[in-house]
Amino acid sequence: MTKLPASPADSADSAGSSPHSGGLLDGYPDHTDAARLYEPETYDDPGPLYEQLRRAYGPVVPVLLDGDVPAWLVVGYRELHHVTSQPQLFGRDPRRWNLREIVPPDWPLRMYVSWSPTMVFTEGAERMRRGGALGDALDAIDRTELTLVCERIADLVIDAFAGDGRADLISQYAYRIPAQVVARLFGMSESEAPEMAEEIKIVMDGGEDAHAMLGPIVGRMARLMESKRAQPGRDLMSILLAHSARLTDDEIVQDAMALVMASHGTSSNWIGNTLRLMLVDDQFQMDLQGGRSSVSEALNQVLWKDPPMQNTPARYAVQDCELAGHRIRRGDLLVLSLAAANADPQVQPAASTFSGPNRAHMAFSHGEYGCPFPGPELGEIIAKTAVEVLLDRLPDVRLEVEPADLRWRRSIWIRALESLPVQFAPTMPAGPPSPHSWADLR
């Protein structure tokens, strides 16, 4: 996946990919032999890379991102837990980054480190105010009702290809469910939710049309907010409008959009990676059919081994400090390697192949800036329901290609398949929706 270590000579021979590296590396003596993480060569199994980095550098790794931009990759479980537990030392606001004004405007990772007025980048009291409002709204969701909504959307999505006898379970299934579910929870109509889900998919794919699609999504959320102000319901938007935190209109729209997009990215990949596990792992299939394993265990195993977000450039040193023997300067960028921390031998002994009911993984990060309560619980309901509905509707589903032919998306940040082609016996649509619950969310 990367050259290890990358010597100064290697950097000079990198086909002109780092014209700014000289100035960027000033003050970073630990990065003379740093590992490059850009343009990785292997994606099918990043585990060996993380282990190689751990052996060569320890729990905190000096790395070079695209353009030889220096950063710190936290691969140790204990160290990642420390960083995420100390918001007073490691903040979330990317405006703290000491290289923010130096990296070129067209830097490939600019979208990951650009500030926006969402709750994601807030800190301190502002984080507590906006995060508390969102958490209260999410906690008000009836879990049984959420399951019914998920089942209905999953059935509708399956109906679109059930008669074909074949499908791509990534583009035609996993990527079409979470955003629709969350949009419905915000009170969006059954007809409009699929349209916004498609727009969000375009943004998350990061293509040429990604930035242009943000405007229409913000517009949809703003119109939804105004409609709920005029006619409140039992939905998330209505709860946020009435919350004692007195969120501004812009805060509500921005946080609602951020939640829908985050739910789409995480839950879609979680569903896809779980379906892959259940289709390629013969032993797991046998255990599932024999009642020795469950969908919940498959979901948990994926969070340990193939978390939807592998790495995230998400913390900035508030002040000079030391971490695992390295001098971290104020404003330094720390990349959290959630997948590497999960594979740390201190929490995952080499002899262990499955973590069972152990939920101490870092897939949702940790601490004040981790996935807000009760997000992980609700995300699991969405993912679990999507997997169970598919297995119930298409019990003979099977891979259309060899497992070795499946390809992961070329990214060191997310862990997601490019496609998951399957075959099954053609079946009939599920039929009309249940008369209760669905209309109540309007």
C-alpha beads as a LAMMPS data file, in Angstrom:
LAMMPS data file: protein, C-alpha beads

442 atoms
441 bonds

1 atom types
1 bond types

-500.0 500.0 xlo xhi
-500.0 500.0 ylo yhi
-500.0 500.0 zlo zhi

Masses

1 110.0

Atoms # bond

1 1 1 0.000 0.000 0.000
2 1 1 2.895 2.347 0.614
3 1 1 6.645 2.489 0.583
4 1 1 7.972 1.867 4.053
5 1 1 9.974 3.765 5.040
6 1 1 10.128 6.567 2.487
7 1 1 13.600 8.058 2.379
8 1 1 14.311 11.624 1.216
9 1 1 15.633 10.125 -2.013
10 1 1 12.345 8.301 -2.497
11 1 1 10.485 11.586 -2.070
12 1 1 12.632 13.278 -4.693
13 1 1 11.824 10.502 -7.166
14 1 1 8.047 10.615 -6.685
15 1 1 7.331 11.996 -10.174
16 1 1 6.949 15.553 -8.964
17 1 1 4.046 14.659 -6.685
18 1 1 5.333 16.756 -3.789
19 1 1 6.507 20.150 -5.059
20 1 1 5.749 21.758 -1.713
21 1 1 7.261 19.054 0.492
22 1 1 10.373 21.060 1.359
23 1 1 8.466 23.825 3.137
24 1 1 5.803 21.514 4.501
25 1 1 8.363 19.318 6.245
26 1 1 10.105 22.198 8.031
27 1 1 9.944 21.476 11.738
28 1 1 9.074 17.794 11.253
29 1 1 12.347 15.932 11.918
30 1 1 10.470 12.696 12.693
31 1 1 9.121 12.698 9.135
32 1 1 12.488 12.300 7.400
33 1 1 11.744 8.597 6.954
34 1 1 7.982 8.824 7.178
35 1 1 5.657 6.311 5.530
36 1 1 3.712 7.526 2.504
37 1 1 -0.002 6.821 2.543
38 1 1 -0.959 8.254 -0.825
39 1 1 -1.434 6.270 -4.026
40 1 1 -1.606 2.929 -2.216
41 1 1 -1.005 -0.207 -4.224
42 1 1 -2.935 -2.808 -2.238
43 1 1 -6.477 -2.511 -0.878
44 1 1 -7.800 -6.025 -0.535
45 1 1 -6.235 -6.534 2.886
46 1 1 -4.876 -3.442 4.678
47 1 1 -4.187 -5.453 7.829
48 1 1 -0.580 -6.297 6.885
49 1 1 0.128 -2.602 6.229
50 1 1 -1.058 -1.562 9.679
51 1 1 0.992 -4.313 11.289
52 1 1 4.043 -3.298 9.265
53 1 1 3.651 0.310 10.357
54 1 1 3.201 -0.739 13.974
55 1 1 6.383 -2.812 13.951
56 1 1 8.420 -0.121 12.195
57 1 1 7.253 2.960 14.092
58 1 1 5.229 1.957 17.135
59 1 1 1.693 3.092 18.046
60 1 1 2.021 6.571 16.485
61 1 1 3.379 6.733 12.940
62 1 1 4.865 9.749 11.128
63 1 1 3.207 9.677 7.714
64 1 1 3.092 11.709 4.520
65 1 1 -0.260 12.304 2.886
66 1 1 -0.753 13.359 -0.737
67 1 1 1.887 15.904 -1.775
68 1 1 4.115 14.789 1.114
69 1 1 1.975 16.642 3.655
70 1 1 3.137 15.540 7.137
71 1 1 0.699 14.082 9.649
72 1 1 0.581 11.541 12.477
73 1 1 -1.223 8.219 12.070
74 1 1 -2.459 6.823 15.401
75 1 1 -2.496 3.020 15.089
76 1 1 -2.303 1.996 18.764
77 1 1 -5.565 1.229 20.546
78 1 1 -4.466 2.785 23.834
79 1 1 -3.066 5.850 22.080
80 1 1 -6.198 6.347 19.983
81 1 1 -8.317 6.015 23.118
82 1 1 -6.141 8.665 24.780
83 1 1 -6.384 11.087 21.853
84 1 1 -10.152 10.749 21.542
85 1 1 -10.611 11.084 25.316
86 1 1 -8.691 14.366 25.585
87 1 1 -10.573 17.092 23.667
88 1 1 -8.638 19.736 25.567
89 1 1 -5.437 18.430 23.914
90 1 1 -6.742 17.232 20.545
91 1 1 -9.500 19.368 19.020
92 1 1 -11.856 18.783 16.121
93 1 1 -11.903 22.187 14.410
94 1 1 -9.751 21.963 11.233
95 1 1 -9.049 25.688 11.436
96 1 1 -6.491 24.700 14.076
97 1 1 -4.354 22.917 11.463
98 1 1 -0.952 24.587 11.218
99 1 1 -0.586 23.746 7.518
100 1 1 -4.049 24.897 6.489
101 1 1 -2.789 28.018 4.725
102 1 1 0.219 26.281 3.157
103 1 1 -1.206 23.267 1.323
104 1 1 -2.349 24.118 -2.227
105 1 1 -6.065 24.825 -2.856
106 1 1 -6.355 21.739 -5.097
107 1 1 -4.898 19.374 -2.505
108 1 1 -6.736 16.019 -3.007
109 1 1 -7.704 15.698 0.654
110 1 1 -8.936 19.273 1.049
111 1 1 -12.540 18.117 1.554
112 1 1 -11.530 16.125 4.640
113 1 1 -9.915 19.084 6.404
114 1 1 -12.147 21.985 5.323
115 1 1 -14.265 23.629 7.992
116 1 1 -18.011 23.881 7.504
117 1 1 -20.696 25.232 9.879
118 1 1 -21.902 21.800 11.006
119 1 1 -21.872 20.292 14.464
120 1 1 -19.079 17.966 13.289
121 1 1 -16.455 20.695 13.705
122 1 1 -17.758 22.344 16.876
123 1 1 -15.951 22.171 20.203
124 1 1 -16.640 22.831 23.881
125 1 1 -19.944 24.406 24.896
126 1 1 -21.061 24.770 21.277
127 1 1 -20.526 21.060 20.718
128 1 1 -22.511 20.239 23.844
129 1 1 -25.399 22.510 22.850
130 1 1 -25.804 21.291 19.290
131 1 1 -24.787 17.695 19.986
132 1 1 -27.163 17.537 22.925
133 1 1 -30.076 18.688 20.784
134 1 1 -29.298 16.149 18.077
135 1 1 -28.835 13.374 20.633
136 1 1 -32.169 14.189 22.278
137 1 1 -33.902 14.116 18.901
138 1 1 -32.344 10.781 17.957
139 1 1 -33.169 9.260 21.345
140 1 1 -36.829 10.139 20.821
141 1 1 -37.034 7.756 17.863
142 1 1 -39.176 4.729 18.607
143 1 1 -36.965 1.720 17.862
144 1 1 -39.845 -0.517 16.805
145 1 1 -41.135 2.148 14.462
146 1 1 -37.630 2.626 13.050
147 1 1 -37.443 -1.082 12.284
148 1 1 -40.766 -0.923 10.440
149 1 1 -39.574 2.035 8.362
150 1 1 -36.338 0.194 7.533
151 1 1 -38.237 -2.928 6.523
152 1 1 -40.536 -0.945 4.257
153 1 1 -37.685 0.860 2.497
154 1 1 -35.660 -2.353 2.145
155 1 1 -38.679 -4.086 0.586
156 1 1 -39.186 -1.213 -1.854
157 1 1 -35.533 -1.290 -2.874
158 1 1 -35.562 -5.070 -3.346
159 1 1 -38.795 -4.863 -5.352
160 1 1 -36.903 -2.858 -7.980
161 1 1 -34.644 -5.825 -8.848
162 1 1 -36.336 -8.884 -7.288
163 1 1 -37.661 -10.089 -10.628
164 1 1 -34.292 -9.829 -12.400
165 1 1 -32.592 -12.741 -10.661
166 1 1 -29.370 -10.752 -10.276
167 1 1 -28.249 -7.476 -8.712
168 1 1 -25.321 -5.485 -7.403
169 1 1 -25.975 -5.361 -3.667
170 1 1 -23.804 -2.259 -3.270
171 1 1 -25.213 0.198 -5.823
172 1 1 -28.702 -1.319 -5.982
173 1 1 -29.215 -2.084 -2.296
174 1 1 -26.758 -0.994 0.429
175 1 1 -26.328 2.509 -1.021
176 1 1 -30.068 3.087 -1.383
177 1 1 -31.299 2.430 2.150
178 1 1 -29.709 4.447 5.012
179 1 1 -30.109 7.932 3.518
180 1 1 -33.753 7.188 2.715
181 1 1 -34.400 5.938 6.240
182 1 1 -32.847 8.980 7.913
183 1 1 -34.571 11.348 5.479
184 1 1 -37.880 9.743 6.406
185 1 1 -37.067 10.125 10.107
186 1 1 -36.595 13.841 9.488
187 1 1 -40.112 13.884 8.057
188 1 1 -39.365 13.860 4.344
189 1 1 -42.058 12.393 2.117
190 1 1 -41.857 8.852 0.758
191 1 1 -41.553 10.219 -2.761
192 1 1 -38.819 12.794 -2.019
193 1 1 -36.555 10.674 0.213
194 1 1 -35.238 8.452 -2.642
195 1 1 -34.394 11.539 -4.699
196 1 1 -32.309 13.043 -1.898
197 1 1 -30.656 9.670 -1.280
198 1 1 -29.440 9.708 -4.884
199 1 1 -28.105 13.256 -4.476
200 1 1 -26.241 12.270 -1.313
201 1 1 -24.716 9.283 -3.080
202 1 1 -23.333 11.624 -5.750
203 1 1 -21.767 13.848 -3.082
204 1 1 -20.267 10.915 -1.181
205 1 1 -18.816 9.414 -4.372
206 1 1 -16.782 12.597 -4.752
207 1 1 -17.060 12.922 -8.535
208 1 1 -17.157 16.061 -10.663
209 1 1 -20.771 16.765 -9.706
210 1 1 -20.253 16.254 -5.952
211 1 1 -19.792 19.877 -4.908
212 1 1 -22.598 21.143 -7.148
213 1 1 -25.035 18.694 -5.539
214 1 1 -24.614 20.189 -2.044
215 1 1 -26.848 23.142 -2.938
216 1 1 -29.901 21.054 -3.854
217 1 1 -29.506 18.984 -0.653
218 1 1 -29.339 22.118 1.512
219 1 1 -32.382 23.456 -0.357
220 1 1 -34.375 20.304 0.349
221 1 1 -33.539 20.467 4.048
222 1 1 -34.434 24.171 4.231
223 1 1 -37.815 23.585 2.579
224 1 1 -38.462 20.614 4.865
225 1 1 -37.657 22.757 7.900
226 1 1 -40.132 25.443 6.829
227 1 1 -42.855 22.882 6.219
228 1 1 -42.315 21.367 9.673
229 1 1 -42.327 24.798 11.286
230 1 1 -45.757 25.326 9.769
231 1 1 -47.010 21.828 10.521
232 1 1 -44.941 20.030 13.221
233 1 1 -44.960 16.242 13.525
234 1 1 -43.173 13.512 15.479
235 1 1 -40.111 13.682 13.248
236 1 1 -36.511 14.720 13.899
237 1 1 -36.890 18.086 12.175
238 1 1 -39.872 19.056 14.331
239 1 1 -38.041 18.001 17.499
240 1 1 -34.980 20.092 16.605
241 1 1 -37.155 23.131 15.849
242 1 1 -38.786 22.897 19.288
243 1 1 -35.655 21.993 21.272
244 1 1 -34.618 24.153 24.222
245 1 1 -31.150 24.590 22.685
246 1 1 -32.772 27.184 20.397
247 1 1 -30.886 26.145 17.307
248 1 1 -30.777 28.647 14.480
249 1 1 -32.284 27.760 11.133
250 1 1 -28.816 27.428 9.614
251 1 1 -27.650 25.157 12.431
252 1 1 -30.658 22.882 11.991
253 1 1 -30.221 22.618 8.224
254 1 1 -26.467 22.066 8.419
255 1 1 -26.654 19.479 11.210
256 1 1 -29.545 17.637 9.564
257 1 1 -27.639 17.442 6.294
258 1 1 -24.457 16.295 8.051
259 1 1 -26.355 13.555 9.900
260 1 1 -28.019 12.226 6.751
261 1 1 -24.733 12.179 4.859
262 1 1 -22.788 10.561 7.707
263 1 1 -25.500 7.944 8.136
264 1 1 -25.391 7.176 4.439
265 1 1 -21.624 6.716 4.304
266 1 1 -21.231 4.649 7.452
267 1 1 -24.357 2.510 7.339
268 1 1 -24.195 1.801 3.591
269 1 1 -20.655 0.472 3.842
270 1 1 -21.528 -1.423 7.025
271 1 1 -24.392 -3.164 5.216
272 1 1 -22.259 -3.936 2.163
273 1 1 -19.308 -5.264 4.159
274 1 1 -21.611 -7.456 6.259
275 1 1 -23.316 -8.922 3.197
276 1 1 -19.879 -9.669 1.764
277 1 1 -18.850 -11.489 4.955
278 1 1 -21.981 -13.582 4.940
279 1 1 -21.596 -14.479 1.259
280 1 1 -17.872 -15.305 1.174
281 1 1 -17.301 -16.889 4.588
282 1 1 -18.510 -20.478 4.299
283 1 1 -18.013 -21.165 8.005
284 1 1 -20.046 -18.129 8.973
285 1 1 -22.805 -19.175 6.577
286 1 1 -22.923 -22.615 8.177
287 1 1 -22.972 -21.124 11.672
288 1 1 -25.750 -18.738 10.661
289 1 1 -27.880 -21.479 9.129
290 1 1 -27.269 -23.667 12.155
291 1 1 -28.276 -20.948 14.581
292 1 1 -24.779 -20.650 16.053
293 1 1 -24.245 -17.136 14.698
294 1 1 -26.496 -14.188 14.017
295 1 1 -26.663 -11.122 11.832
296 1 1 -25.754 -9.045 14.888
297 1 1 -22.532 -11.029 15.288
298 1 1 -21.723 -10.523 11.606
299 1 1 -22.260 -6.780 11.981
300 1 1 -19.981 -6.695 15.017
301 1 1 -17.284 -8.731 13.306
302 1 1 -17.293 -6.270 10.402
303 1 1 -16.851 -3.342 12.793
304 1 1 -13.723 -5.040 14.143
305 1 1 -12.172 -6.245 10.884
306 1 1 -13.572 -4.051 8.094
307 1 1 -14.995 -0.888 9.709
308 1 1 -16.756 1.407 7.207
309 1 1 -14.301 4.210 8.017
310 1 1 -10.716 2.912 8.174
311 1 1 -8.882 6.160 8.821
312 1 1 -10.024 9.694 9.430
313 1 1 -7.980 12.928 9.511
314 1 1 -9.936 14.292 12.420
315 1 1 -7.869 15.743 15.284
316 1 1 -5.602 18.759 15.665
317 1 1 -3.205 19.355 18.552
318 1 1 -4.465 22.212 20.711
319 1 1 -0.987 22.735 22.179
320 1 1 2.501 21.273 22.022
321 1 1 2.500 17.851 23.623
322 1 1 4.054 14.384 23.515
323 1 1 2.396 11.251 22.219
324 1 1 4.074 7.832 22.261
325 1 1 7.508 9.467 22.442
326 1 1 6.878 11.898 19.565
327 1 1 6.817 15.665 19.884
328 1 1 3.470 16.836 18.570
329 1 1 3.371 20.518 17.691
330 1 1 0.399 22.791 18.208
331 1 1 -1.845 22.508 15.164
332 1 1 -0.424 19.178 13.933
333 1 1 -2.869 16.923 12.098
334 1 1 -3.592 13.508 13.613
335 1 1 -5.143 10.796 11.466
336 1 1 -7.100 8.283 13.540
337 1 1 -6.639 4.745 12.223
338 1 1 -9.771 3.078 13.541
339 1 1 -9.050 -0.156 11.687
340 1 1 -5.448 -0.361 12.907
341 1 1 -6.463 0.304 16.508
342 1 1 -9.014 -2.525 16.286
343 1 1 -6.210 -4.849 15.121
344 1 1 -3.805 -3.823 17.880
345 1 1 -2.399 -7.046 19.421
346 1 1 -3.058 -5.558 22.857
347 1 1 -6.797 -5.921 22.244
348 1 1 -6.761 -8.521 19.457
349 1 1 -4.325 -11.376 20.253
350 1 1 -2.929 -13.032 17.146
351 1 1 -4.720 -16.297 17.942
352 1 1 -8.101 -14.556 17.963
353 1 1 -10.030 -14.574 14.699
354 1 1 -13.365 -13.235 15.918
355 1 1 -14.289 -10.859 18.705
356 1 1 -17.713 -12.358 19.393
357 1 1 -19.859 -10.063 21.557
358 1 1 -16.921 -7.751 22.343
359 1 1 -18.014 -4.231 21.358
360 1 1 -14.927 -2.325 22.499
361 1 1 -13.974 -1.584 18.891
362 1 1 -13.161 1.928 17.682
363 1 1 -15.305 1.799 14.533
364 1 1 -17.416 4.739 15.758
365 1 1 -14.395 6.512 17.219
366 1 1 -14.661 7.447 20.899
367 1 1 -15.189 10.305 23.292
368 1 1 -16.750 13.715 22.817
369 1 1 -16.227 13.755 19.048
370 1 1 -17.215 10.149 18.403
371 1 1 -20.508 9.160 16.819
372 1 1 -23.083 10.835 19.114
373 1 1 -25.396 8.758 21.296
374 1 1 -27.584 6.980 20.298
375 1 1 -26.277 7.015 16.731
376 1 1 -24.470 3.646 16.829
377 1 1 -27.552 1.900 18.210
378 1 1 -29.831 3.366 15.554
379 1 1 -27.272 2.665 12.833
380 1 1 -27.189 -0.968 13.891
381 1 1 -30.974 -1.198 13.645
382 1 1 -30.803 0.143 10.082
383 1 1 -27.963 -2.160 9.040
384 1 1 -29.338 -5.249 10.798
385 1 1 -32.809 -4.778 9.327
386 1 1 -31.417 -4.255 5.826
387 1 1 -29.387 -7.467 6.007
388 1 1 -32.224 -9.516 7.523
389 1 1 -34.811 -8.331 5.003
390 1 1 -32.519 -9.213 2.115
391 1 1 -31.812 -12.702 3.477
392 1 1 -35.512 -13.219 4.107
393 1 1 -36.591 -12.029 0.656
394 1 1 -33.751 -13.728 -1.267
395 1 1 -32.825 -16.813 0.784
396 1 1 -30.859 -18.393 -2.084
397 1 1 -28.756 -15.302 -2.826
398 1 1 -25.209 -16.208 -3.887
399 1 1 -22.166 -14.506 -5.316
400 1 1 -22.062 -14.190 -9.090
401 1 1 -18.240 -14.019 -9.076
402 1 1 -15.439 -15.667 -7.162
403 1 1 -14.710 -14.027 -3.779
404 1 1 -11.200 -13.182 -4.989
405 1 1 -12.716 -11.125 -7.813
406 1 1 -14.419 -8.686 -5.432
407 1 1 -12.624 -5.351 -5.316
408 1 1 -12.426 -2.786 -2.550
409 1 1 -12.730 0.889 -3.422
410 1 1 -9.366 2.551 -3.885
411 1 1 -9.268 4.552 -0.681
412 1 1 -7.281 4.499 2.532
413 1 1 -10.115 6.339 4.254
414 1 1 -13.220 4.220 3.735
415 1 1 -13.586 0.448 3.617
416 1 1 -16.170 -0.333 0.964
417 1 1 -16.620 -2.672 -1.967
418 1 1 -16.867 -1.370 -5.512
419 1 1 -19.624 -3.890 -6.177
420 1 1 -21.161 -7.084 -4.832
421 1 1 -22.766 -8.921 -7.786
422 1 1 -25.160 -11.714 -6.809
423 1 1 -27.664 -14.110 -8.329
424 1 1 -30.905 -15.486 -6.913
425 1 1 -34.199 -16.976 -8.006
426 1 1 -36.468 -14.204 -9.353
427 1 1 -39.222 -13.362 -6.913
428 1 1 -42.351 -11.227 -6.700
429 1 1 -42.603 -7.749 -5.083
430 1 1 -43.311 -7.633 -1.357
431 1 1 -46.727 -6.025 -1.759
432 1 1 -48.343 -2.876 -0.300
433 1 1 -46.919 -1.306 2.876
434 1 1 -48.277 -1.812 6.346
435 1 1 -51.011 0.772 7.011
436 1 1 -49.485 1.934 10.308
437 1 1 -46.328 3.783 11.318
438 1 1 -45.224 4.881 7.830
439 1 1 -47.739 7.711 7.479
440 1 1 -47.142 8.742 11.095
441 1 1 -43.673 9.998 10.185
442 1 1 -44.954 12.592 7.693

Bonds

1 1 1 2
2 1 2 3
3 1 3 4
4 1 4 5
5 1 5 6
6 1 6 7
7 1 7 8
8 1 8 9
9 1 9 10
10 1 10 11
11 1 11 12
12 1 12 13
13 1 13 14
14 1 14 15
15 1 15 16
16 1 16 17
17 1 17 18
18 1 18 19
19 1 19 20
20 1 20 21
21 1 21 22
22 1 22 23
23 1 23 24
24 1 24 25
25 1 25 26
26 1 26 27
27 1 27 28
28 1 28 29
29 1 29 30
30 1 30 31
31 1 31 32
32 1 32 33
33 1 33 34
34 1 34 35
35 1 35 36
36 1 36 37
37 1 37 38
38 1 38 39
39 1 39 40
40 1 40 41
41 1 41 42
42 1 42 43
43 1 43 44
44 1 44 45
45 1 45 46
46 1 46 47
47 1 47 48
48 1 48 49
49 1 49 50
50 1 50 51
51 1 51 52
52 1 52 53
53 1 53 54
54 1 54 55
55 1 55 56
56 1 56 57
57 1 57 58
58 1 58 59
59 1 59 60
60 1 60 61
61 1 61 62
62 1 62 63
63 1 63 64
64 1 64 65
65 1 65 66
66 1 66 67
67 1 67 68
68 1 68 69
69 1 69 70
70 1 70 71
71 1 71 72
72 1 72 73
73 1 73 74
74 1 74 75
75 1 75 76
76 1 76 77
77 1 77 78
78 1 78 79
79 1 79 80
80 1 80 81
81 1 81 82
82 1 82 83
83 1 83 84
84 1 84 85
85 1 85 86
86 1 86 87
87 1 87 88
88 1 88 89
89 1 89 90
90 1 90 91
91 1 91 92
92 1 92 93
93 1 93 94
94 1 94 95
95 1 95 96
96 1 96 97
97 1 97 98
98 1 98 99
99 1 99 100
100 1 100 101
101 1 101 102
102 1 102 103
103 1 103 104
104 1 104 105
105 1 105 106
106 1 106 107
107 1 107 108
108 1 108 109
109 1 109 110
110 1 110 111
111 1 111 112
112 1 112 113
113 1 113 114
114 1 114 115
115 1 115 116
116 1 116 117
117 1 117 118
118 1 118 119
119 1 119 120
120 1 120 121
121 1 121 122
122 1 122 123
123 1 123 124
124 1 124 125
125 1 125 126
126 1 126 127
127 1 127 128
128 1 128 129
129 1 129 130
130 1 130 131
131 1 131 132
132 1 132 133
133 1 133 134
134 1 134 135
135 1 135 136
136 1 136 137
137 1 137 138
138 1 138 139
139 1 139 140
140 1 140 141
141 1 141 142
142 1 142 143
143 1 143 144
144 1 144 145
145 1 145 146
146 1 146 147
147 1 147 148
148 1 148 149
149 1 149 150
150 1 150 151
151 1 151 152
152 1 152 153
153 1 153 154
154 1 154 155
155 1 155 156
156 1 156 157
157 1 157 158
158 1 158 159
159 1 159 160
160 1 160 161
161 1 161 162
162 1 162 163
163 1 163 164
164 1 164 165
165 1 165 166
166 1 166 167
167 1 167 168
168 1 168 169
169 1 169 170
170 1 170 171
171 1 171 172
172 1 172 173
173 1 173 174
174 1 174 175
175 1 175 176
176 1 176 177
177 1 177 178
178 1 178 179
179 1 179 180
180 1 180 181
181 1 181 182
182 1 182 183
183 1 183 184
184 1 184 185
185 1 185 186
186 1 186 187
187 1 187 188
188 1 188 189
189 1 189 190
190 1 190 191
191 1 191 192
192 1 192 193
193 1 193 194
194 1 194 195
195 1 195 196
196 1 196 197
197 1 197 198
198 1 198 199
199 1 199 200
200 1 200 201
201 1 201 202
202 1 202 203
203 1 203 204
204 1 204 205
205 1 205 206
206 1 206 207
207 1 207 208
208 1 208 209
209 1 209 210
210 1 210 211
211 1 211 212
212 1 212 213
213 1 213 214
214 1 214 215
215 1 215 216
216 1 216 217
217 1 217 218
218 1 218 219
219 1 219 220
220 1 220 221
221 1 221 222
222 1 222 223
223 1 223 224
224 1 224 225
225 1 225 226
226 1 226 227
227 1 227 228
228 1 228 229
229 1 229 230
230 1 230 231
231 1 231 232
232 1 232 233
233 1 233 234
234 1 234 235
235 1 235 236
236 1 236 237
237 1 237 238
238 1 238 239
239 1 239 240
240 1 240 241
241 1 241 242
242 1 242 243
243 1 243 244
244 1 244 245
245 1 245 246
246 1 246 247
247 1 247 248
248 1 248 249
249 1 249 250
250 1 250 251
251 1 251 252
252 1 252 253
253 1 253 254
254 1 254 255
255 1 255 256
256 1 256 257
257 1 257 258
258 1 258 259
259 1 259 260
260 1 260 261
261 1 261 262
262 1 262 263
263 1 263 264
264 1 264 265
265 1 265 266
266 1 266 267
267 1 267 268
268 1 268 269
269 1 269 270
270 1 270 271
271 1 271 272
272 1 272 273
273 1 273 274
274 1 274 275
275 1 275 276
276 1 276 277
277 1 277 278
278 1 278 279
279 1 279 280
280 1 280 281
281 1 281 282
282 1 282 283
283 1 283 284
284 1 284 285
285 1 285 286
286 1 286 287
287 1 287 288
288 1 288 289
289 1 289 290
290 1 290 291
291 1 291 292
292 1 292 293
293 1 293 294
294 1 294 295
295 1 295 296
296 1 296 297
297 1 297 298
298 1 298 299
299 1 299 300
300 1 300 301
301 1 301 302
302 1 302 303
303 1 303 304
304 1 304 305
305 1 305 306
306 1 306 307
307 1 307 308
308 1 308 309
309 1 309 310
310 1 310 311
311 1 311 312
312 1 312 313
313 1 313 314
314 1 314 315
315 1 315 316
316 1 316 317
317 1 317 318
318 1 318 319
319 1 319 320
320 1 320 321
321 1 321 322
322 1 322 323
323 1 323 324
324 1 324 325
325 1 325 326
326 1 326 327
327 1 327 328
328 1 328 329
329 1 329 330
330 1 330 331
331 1 331 332
332 1 332 333
333 1 333 334
334 1 334 335
335 1 335 336
336 1 336 337
337 1 337 338
338 1 338 339
339 1 339 340
340 1 340 341
341 1 341 342
342 1 342 343
343 1 343 344
344 1 344 345
345 1 345 346
346 1 346 347
347 1 347 348
348 1 348 349
349 1 349 350
350 1 350 351
351 1 351 352
352 1 352 353
353 1 353 354
354 1 354 355
355 1 355 356
356 1 356 357
357 1 357 358
358 1 358 359
359 1 359 360
360 1 360 361
361 1 361 362
362 1 362 363
363 1 363 364
364 1 364 365
365 1 365 366
366 1 366 367
367 1 367 368
368 1 368 369
369 1 369 370
370 1 370 371
371 1 371 372
372 1 372 373
373 1 373 374
374 1 374 375
375 1 375 376
376 1 376 377
377 1 377 378
378 1 378 379
379 1 379 380
380 1 380 381
381 1 381 382
382 1 382 383
383 1 383 384
384 1 384 385
385 1 385 386
386 1 386 387
387 1 387 388
388 1 388 389
389 1 389 390
390 1 390 391
391 1 391 392
392 1 392 393
393 1 393 394
394 1 394 395
395 1 395 396
396 1 396 397
397 1 397 398
398 1 398 399
399 1 399 400
400 1 400 401
401 1 401 402
402 1 402 403
403 1 403 404
404 1 404 405
405 1 405 406
406 1 406 407
407 1 407 408
408 1 408 409
409 1 409 410
410 1 410 411
411 1 411 412
412 1 412 413
413 1 413 414
414 1 414 415
415 1 415 416
416 1 416 417
417 1 417 418
418 1 418 419
419 1 419 420
420 1 420 421
421 1 421 422
422 1 422 423
423 1 423 424
424 1 424 425
425 1 425 426
426 1 426 427
427 1 427 428
428 1 428 429
429 1 429 430
430 1 430 431
431 1 431 432
432 1 432 433
433 1 433 434
434 1 434 435
435 1 435 436
436 1 436 437
437 1 437 438
438 1 438 439
439 1 439 440
440 1 440 441
441 1 441 442
